[in-house]
Amino acid sequence: MIIPCFNSEAFVEEAITSVLSQDYPNVQLVVVDDGSTDGSAEIIRGFQEQVVAVFTENRGACAARNLGFSRSDGQYIKFLDADDYLLPGCLEEQVRCSEALGPDEFSIGMSLRLNMRDGAIRPYGDRDKPEAGPEGIEQLVRKTPICAAPLYRRTHLERVGGFMESLLKKQDTDLFIRVVIDGATPVLSKVSTYVYRNHENSARITRRRGRNVASSMLEMYKGHFELLKAMGNDHRREQISRGLAYSVWRTGRNVLRQGHVRIAREYFSLSKAFSSDPVVVGSLPYRWLCVLIGVGRAERLVVGGV
């Protein structure tokens, strides 16, 4: 287990405790304090020998995760953000699922979301609902699992070199896709793994917006395109490509809604490069509008102002 922490004094104790209280006996927890200026470091030190505590200057969550990985030695790796927490018994269950898989497969658990406004805990998305069915690679690439849902095999992370520290957003998406392109196959497991705490914090990576962020994500997807070209005759290539076409198009639509028209056009062009079949994400009437009058005009009718 690896927990990166930056100024999370309100939550990091609960995150650490949720790992240490797991039934699974062979848990190594590495906590990396990424130059916190609040009381996080003191809280981490309070756990003493129960955790491998690493203190470093502020370099960002991905650098902290990579540093934590370098200080770990477990066969399986899970990343948990300092403001989230594991559910009881999840590690034992997900390891059990992983042990039943092949060496080129890894487990994806189910995630929950805690709404800090009303205290309600609900499934994070449709795939996290108890009644949800299985999903293939294409569906998992279209909308990748969030950070702590996968239980990665160490060998998979070593092969791809860990997180891309230069990315401004979607770093866990990038890691997941590179692991899959490299040859590992994700398998959904009916194990509720952790709770994502949905709280207002402008410093969260998921809140990042702007032209530089849009450009950074575009370069990420271009990198995936180049990796796919090198896959050769891998039978999973078409599924991954189509999944990425949807992901790129959806991201491009969000970029367009932020007003970055030129960059959004590059997203839509790249989506077409990933898949020869037309890809449009949205309701049936919206998709028809995009086909008939183009994405830009459809957005002006549906959203306005772009």
N, C-alpha and C positions, 0 to 999 in steps of 0.2 A: 504494500500500500504506500502511495506517495501523496502527501498533502502539501501543496504550495500555499503559502500564507503571506498576504500583504494587508496590514491594517484591518485585521478581522478579529479584534479582541472580543467582540460581542458574540462570536460564533465558534471560534476555533476550538475552544474547550469541548464543546458538544461534538464537533467533528472528530476530534481525537478519541474521546470517550466512546463514540459509536464504533470505532475500529477496535479499541482495546477490549471492549465488552463482547466481542464476537465469540461464538462457541468454537470456531475453528482454531485449533491449537497452534498452528505454524504460521503466525502472522508477524511479519517484520514491518514496522511502520516507520517511514522516513518522513519527517516534517521539515520543510525548508522555509525558513523565514526570509522573505525577499526584501530585506531592508525596511521592515515596518517601523513606523515612527510613533505608534500607539503602544498599548501594553501587550501586544501579541507575543513578543519574544519572552517576556516574563512568564506568561501563561505556559508557553511551550517548555521553558526550562523547568517549570514545576512538575512535569512528568518524569524528569530525570532519566533513569536508565530504561524506562518503559518504551521510549521512542529513540530513534536515531535523529537527533536534532542537528540541523545544519543552518548556520546563519551567514548570510551573504549580503552584499550591496544590492540595491534594487536594479534588477535587470529584466523584470517581466515574468509573467506566470510560466511561459513556455521554457525559459531558461531555468527557472526554479524546478520545473518538472524534470527537465533533462538532467539537472544536477542531482536531484533526488534519485533518478533512475541509476545514475552512475554510482551512487552510494548504496544501492540495494543489491540483493543477490537472490531474490525469489524467482521461482520458475514461472509464476503467474504475476502479472502486474495490473493493478487497478489504480486509477488516478481519481482523487476526491478533492473537490475544492473546499477551502476552509470554511465557507459559509453554508455547506451542505452536510448531510449526515447519512450514514449507512443504516439500513434496517436490521433488526436483530436476526441472526442466523443466515444472513444472505451470503456471506463468504463461503461457508461450508456447502450451501446448496449450489452455488455457482461453480465452485471447484469440482463438486460431484458431477455436474453437468459437463464441465470441461474434460474431465477424465474419461467420459464416455464418447468423446469426439475424437476424430483423427488428428494427427499432428499438424495438419494444415488447416484446421478449423479452430475457431474460437467462439466463446459464448457471449451473447448479448442479453443482458438482463432487462427487466422492466423497470421503469422509473416513475416516481411520483412527484407531484409539484405541490409545495406548500405556499398558499397565498397568505402573505403576512397581513393583509388588510382584514380578512375575516377568519383566519386560522384554519381554513378548509384545506384538506389534503385530497387531491384528486389524481387520477392517472395523468401523466405528463402529456401524452398524445394518444391517438387512436390505437397504436400498436401496443400500448401499455395497459389497455383494458383487459380484464380477465377473459372476455369473450372473443378477443381478437384472434384471428387465425395466423398461420405461418406466413412468412414473407421471404421472397427470394432476394438475390443480390441486387437486382434492379431496384426493388422497393427500398432496400436498406441504403442504397447509394442516393436515391432520389431525396430522401430525408434521413440523414445519418443519425445514429444514436447519439445522445448527449454524453458528455465527458465520462461520467462514472458508470455508464451502463455496460461497456465492454469489460471483459476480463481478458486482457491480452496475454499471449504467450511471450515470454521474454525474447525468444528467438526471433519472433516476428518484428518486435520493436528494434532489435539489434540490426536486423537486415535493412530496415528503412532509415535508421539513424535518428529515431526519436522525433520530437516536435520541431517544426520549422520556426525558429525564433524570430525571424524577420517579419512574419505575417502579423498584420494588425488586427485580424479577426478571423473566426472560423478555424482556429488552429486545431481543435479536436476533430473537425470535419476533414481537414487536410490529412491528419495522421491516419484516420480511419480509411480514407480512400487510398492512400499510398500503401497501407498494409494490405488492402484487398487487391489492388493492382499487382502487388508483389507476389501474390499467390495464395494468400490466406482467405478462407471462406468464413464469413460470419454466420452464426446459427442462433436464432432466437431461442431463449430458454424461458420457461414460465416461472421465473424467479424475480420477485420484487426486490430490487437491490438497494435503492437509495432514494432520498428525498431531496429534490432540488428546491432550494429556498428562493421564492420569487419575491425579491424586495427591491425597493427603490434605492439605487446606488449608481450615481453617474459614472463611477470609476469602473464598473463592470464592463468586461470586454463586449458582452452582448449588446451594450448600449451605444457602442461606437458607431458613428456616422461620418459622412463627409467624402469628399472627392478622393483623398488619399486612401481611405479605407476601401472605397469601391475599386480603386486601381489595384490595391494590394490583393484583394480577392480575385480580381480578373487575372492577375499574374499567377495566382495559385491554380486556377482552373486551366490556364494555358500549360502550366507544368504537368497537370494530370493528362492533358491531351498528348503531350510528348511522351509521357510514360506509357500511355495506351498504345502508341504507335510501335513501341518496342516490345509489346506483349507477344507478337507473333500469332500463332494459331491457337492460343488459349481459348477454350470453348466458352469461357466466361466473359470474353471481351465485349461481345455485342450487348450483353445485359448491363455491364458496367457503363458502356458508352451511352446507352439509352438512359440509364439512371442519371448520368452526369448531364445529359442534354436537358432533362427536366430541371435538375438542380441549378444549372447555369441560367436557364430561361427565367426561373422563379427569382433568382438573385438579381438578374437584369431588370425585371419588372420593379423590384424594390428600389434599385438604383435609379430607375426612371422616375419613380414617385418622389425621390429626393431631389429631382431636378437636374440630374447629371445625364443629359440626353446623349451626348457623344459617347460617353463610356457605356451607357446602356445599349447603344447600337452595337458596340463591340461584343457585349454579352450575347445578344441575339444572334449575331453572326457566328460566334463560337458555338452556340447551342446547335446551329445547323450543321456545323462541322462535326460535332459529336454524333449526330444521327441524321440519316437521310430522310427519315419520316418527319413531317412537321410536328413540332412540339409547342404546345401552348398550355399553360397551367391556369386553371380557373373553372368557373361554372360553364355549362354548355352554351348559354347565350353569350357569355364573355368570349369564349373561344371562337364562336362564329363571328363575332364582331372583329376580332383580331385578324381572322382569315379574310374577311370581306374588305375591311378598311385600314388594316394595319394596326400595330400595337399602339403607336403614339396617339392616333385618333381615338382608338377604343378607350385608352386611358383617360383622354380628355372628356369623353362622354361619361365614363363610369366614375372617375375620381374628380376630374376637373383640375385645372391649374398646372398641368404638366405639358 
